[in-house]
Amino acid sequence: MKCRHIQITCSSGVSNVYVREGLLSHAAKFIQQKKAVIITDDNVAKLYLGDLLRSLEARGISAHPISIGVGESVKSLKTVERIYAFLHECKIKRSDCIISLGGGVAGDIAGFVAATYMRGIALAHIPTTIIAQADSSIGGKCGVNYNGIKNLIGIFYQPNLVLIDTGVLKTLSKRDFNSGMAEVIKYAALFDKEMFFALETAPYDLEEIIYKCCKLKAILVEIDEFDKRERHILNFGHTFGHGIEAASNNELTHGEAVAIGMVIASRLAEKYFFASKGTTDRLKRLLMKFSLPTSTKLDIMPHIEFDKKAEGEHINIIALKEIGRVMSISLPLDELKAFCCEVMNELCE
């Protein structure tokens, strides 16, 4: 089966990423183990678990599915403990594998479990959302939320395999599709003027664009596997976005929160740090094309203070010099709070 293929080589191993519509029903051709646990959610299970089970069983792979529920609230140590019990009950060994089938929540939990159960077993991701396909399934970041703070407990653990079937995106709701496009727009705004223009002008090839996002992520992961320096670029929109997501009690999706976060960061750079004029307006227009929000009145600063990117009394913000060019801004938290309030008020006018 001919697919687009990306190989990511890291100190902890090699990840093979395959991109093609229809991959889900051929998943077993890529799985080397003879026994697997599938971690999925209730919604995805109804749509795609049957196809995956049939593929695995046809090649003699014993598959044991477990559904974790739906939503950010299930990304917890309680869920992880329930999965450990299931793995033990299924007599899963280090020679077996864990497969995630779903979006970022299923992928994060599956990665965390695979990294920690028996000190690490094989991991395959089959992402079913745009965010997971274009971003979160690649790079090895996995973890759970704790005490209201997103991804506070986590680990880096590279998947052995990522199978990206763009055909499954056809069943996404309009809101989920648009939410996922926020991460795609992030990559275009940071790195690729041509991709940004293609999204502005349409029609665009979604499979090609997701593949490009994966290639860009792969380059950064190989350079900075453990997110110490260069990979921080991918935090564009996320410092504010995580705060917005938390302040909304997860009523806003991750992509919607990141969309607002990107606009805040871009306007901040334009207003105070000499970024190119008009960059924010162009970014806003593209986000609005996908019905994404670009402002909020939520109080986000209490959440930003606990952001993992805060260093002492300073926090680093990734922003745009212009479309396709990145800048990093380090600000004291008090100064950021003042700037942020002013920018957010302007955006809401």
Residue pairs with C-beta under 8 A, 6 or more apart in sequence:
1 20
1 23
1 26
1 29
2 20
3 18
3 19
3 20
3 23
4 18
4 19
4 20
4 207
4 211
5 16
5 17
5 18
5 19
6 16
6 17
6 19
6 211
6 214
6 215
6 218
7 14
7 15
7 16
7 17
8 14
8 15
8 16
8 17
8 138
8 158
8 218
8 221
8 222
9 222
10 140
10 158
10 221
10 222
10 225
11 225
12 140
12 156
12 157
12 158
12 225
13 158
13 160
14 158
14 160
15 138
15 140
15 158
15 159
15 160
15 161
15 162
16 30
16 160
16 161
16 162
17 138
17 162
17 164
17 214
17 218
18 30
18 161
18 162
18 163
18 164
19 164
19 166
19 207
19 210
19 211
19 214
20 164
20 165
20 166
20 207
21 165
21 166
21 167
21 207
22 165
22 167
23 126
23 163
23 164
23 165
23 167
24 48
24 51
24 52
24 55
24 126
24 163
24 165
24 167
24 168
25 51
25 54
25 55
26 55
27 52
27 55
27 56
27 99
27 126
27 163
28 55
28 56
28 58
28 59
28 61
29 59
30 124
30 161
30 163
31 56
31 59
31 61
31 97
31 99
31 124
31 161
32 97
32 122
33 61
33 95
33 96
33 97
33 122
34 60
34 61
34 62
34 96
35 61
35 62
35 63
35 64
35 92
35 93
35 95
35 96
35 97
36 56
36 61
36 62
36 63
36 64
36 96
36 97
36 98
36 99
36 124
37 63
37 64
37 65
37 66
37 83
37 86
37 87
37 90
37 92
37 96
37 97
37 98
37 99
38 49
38 52
38 53
38 63
38 64
38 65
38 66
38 98
38 99
38 100
38 101
39 66
39 68
39 83
39 98
39 99
39 100
39 101
39 102
39 106
39 109
39 110
39 113
40 48
40 49
40 65
40 66
40 67
40 68
40 100
40 101
40 102
40 106
41 67
41 68
41 69
41 70
41 74
41 102
41 103
41 105
41 106
42 67
42 69
42 70
43 70
44 101
44 102
44 103
44 106
44 128
45 65
45 67
45 101
47 128
47 168
47 171
48 101
48 128
48 168
49 65
49 101
52 63
52 99
52 101
52 126
53 63
53 65
56 62
56 63
57 63
63 99
64 86
64 90
64 92
66 82
66 83
66 86
68 74
68 79
68 82
68 83
68 105
68 106
68 109
69 79
71 105
71 250
72 105
72 145
72 150
72 245
72 250
73 250
74 105
74 109
75 105
75 108
75 109
75 144
75 145
76 144
76 145
76 146
77 144
77 146
77 153
79 109
79 144
80 109
80 112
80 113
80 116
80 144
83 109
83 113
84 113
84 117
87 113
87 117
92 98
92 117
92 118
92 121
93 118
93 121
94 118
94 119
94 120
94 121
95 121
96 121
96 122
97 114
97 121
97 122
97 123
97 124
97 160
98 110
98 113
98 114
98 117
98 121
98 122
98 123
98 124
99 110
99 123
99 124
99 125
99 126
100 106
100 107
100 109
100 110
100 111
100 123
100 124
100 125
100 126
100 127
100 137
101 126
101 128
102 127
102 128
102 129
102 132
103 127
103 128
103 129
103 131
103 132
103 136
104 127
104 129
104 131
104 132
104 136
104 254
107 125
107 127
107 132
107 136
107 137
107 142
108 136
108 141
108 142
108 143
108 144
108 151
108 154
109 142
109 144
110 123
110 125
110 142
111 123
111 125
111 140
111 141
111 142
111 143
111 155
111 157
111 159
112 142
112 143
112 144
112 153
112 154
112 155
112 157
114 120
114 121
114 122
114 123
114 142
114 157
115 123
115 142
115 155
115 157
116 155
120 157
122 160
123 157
123 158
123 159
123 160
123 161
124 159
124 160
124 161
124 162
124 163
125 132
125 137
125 159
125 161
125 162
125 163
126 162
126 163
126 165
127 133
127 136
127 137
127 162
127 164
128 165
128 168
128 169
129 169
129 172
129 176
129 180
130 169
130 172
130 176
130 177
130 179
130 180
130 181
130 183
130 184
130 210
131 179
131 180
131 182
131 183
131 254
131 255
133 164
133 166
133 169
133 180
133 210
133 214
134 180
134 183
134 184
134 187
134 209
134 210
134 213
134 214
134 217
135 183
135 186
135 187
135 213
135 217
135 234
137 159
137 162
137 164
138 159
138 162
138 214
138 217
138 218
138 221
139 158
139 217
139 220
139 221
139 231
140 156
140 157
140 158
140 159
140 221
140 225
141 151
141 154
141 156
141 227
142 154
142 155
142 156
142 157
143 151
143 152
143 153
143 154
143 155
144 151
144 152
144 153
144 154
145 151
145 152
145 153
146 152
146 153
148 246
149 246
149 306
150 242
150 245
150 246
151 308
152 308
156 225
156 226
156 227
158 225
164 210
164 214
166 206
166 207
166 210
169 177
169 180
169 206
172 180
174 291
175 253
175 291
176 253
178 255
178 290
178 291
178 292
179 253
179 254
179 255
179 256
179 292
180 255
181 199
181 255
181 290
181 292
182 237
182 255
182 256
182 258
182 259
182 262
182 287
182 290
182 292
183 213
183 255
183 258
184 199
184 209
184 210
184 213
185 196
185 199
185 259
185 262
185 283
185 286
185 287
185 290
186 234
186 236
186 237
186 258
186 262
187 195
187 212
187 213
187 216
187 217
188 195
188 196
188 199
188 209
188 323
189 196
189 236
189 262
189 283
189 320
189 323
189 324
190 233
190 234
190 236
190 318
190 320
190 324
190 326
191 216
191 324
191 326
192 212
192 216
192 324
193 323
193 324
195 209
195 212
196 286
196 323
196 324
198 204
198 209
199 209
199 286
199 289
200 282
200 285
200 286
200 289
217 234
220 230
220 231
220 233
220 234
221 231
223 230
223 231
224 230
224 231
232 309
232 316
232 318
232 328
233 318
233 326
233 328
234 318
235 309
235 316
235 318
236 262
236 265
236 318
236 319
236 320
236 326
237 258
237 259
237 260
237 261
237 262
237 265
237 318
238 258
238 261
239 261
239 265
239 304
239 307
239 309
239 315
239 316
239 317
239 318
240 257
240 260
240 261
240 264
240 265
240 300
240 304
240 340
241 254
241 257
241 258
241 259
241 260
241 261
241 262
242 257
242 261
242 303
242 304
242 307
243 261
243 300
243 301
243 302
243 303
243 304
243 307
244 252
244 257
244 260
244 261
244 296
244 298
244 300
245 252
245 253
245 254
245 257
246 300
246 303
247 296
247 298
247 299
247 300
247 302
247 303
248 257
248 296
248 298
252 260
252 293
252 296
255 292
256 292
256 293
259 287
259 292
259 293
259 294
260 293
260 294
260 295
260 296
262 283
262 287
263 280
263 283
263 284
263 287
263 294
263 295
263 347
264 340
264 343
264 344
264 347
265 317
265 318
265 319
265 320
266 275
266 279
266 280
266 283
266 319
266 320
267 280
267 343
267 346
267 347
268 317
268 319
268 329
268 339
268 340
268 343
269 275
269 279
269 317
269 319
269 320
269 321
269 327
269 329
270 276
270 277
270 279
270 280
271 339
271 342
271 343
272 339
273 319
273 327
273 329
275 319
275 320
275 321
275 322
275 327
276 320
276 321
276 322
279 320
279 321
279 322
279 323
282 323
283 320
283 323
284 294
287 293
287 294
288 294
294 347
295 344
295 347
295 348
296 344
296 348
297 344
297 348
300 340
301 337
301 340
301 341
304 310
304 315
304 333
304 336
304 340
305 333
307 315
309 315
309 316
310 333
313 332
313 333
313 334
314 330
314 331
314 332
314 333
315 330
315 331
315 333
315 336
316 328
316 329
316 330
317 328
317 329
317 330
317 331
317 336
318 326
318 327
318 328
318 329
319 326
319 327
319 328
319 329
320 326
320 327
321 327
331 339
